[in-house]
């Protein structure tokens, strides 16, 4: 009998998968109140999304906090 093997993932794909799985576990455990995200697809399009039970101000605030954390990380490198 032949077993199905999942396609080999790149290191970047594996890291993204681990990040999403970690977030999913946090959501399942009830530790997540809201989610805001940005992603880039293979065609280079950037998409954003967020939980439905969150205000526009909260969405913008969370994105701004994320931006500031990226800037801090860049300064440290």
Secondary structure, 3 states (H helix, E strand, C coil): CCCCCCCCCCHHHHHHHHHHHHHHHHHHCCCCCCCEEEEECCCCCEEEEECCCCCHHHHHHHHHHHHHHHHHHHHHC
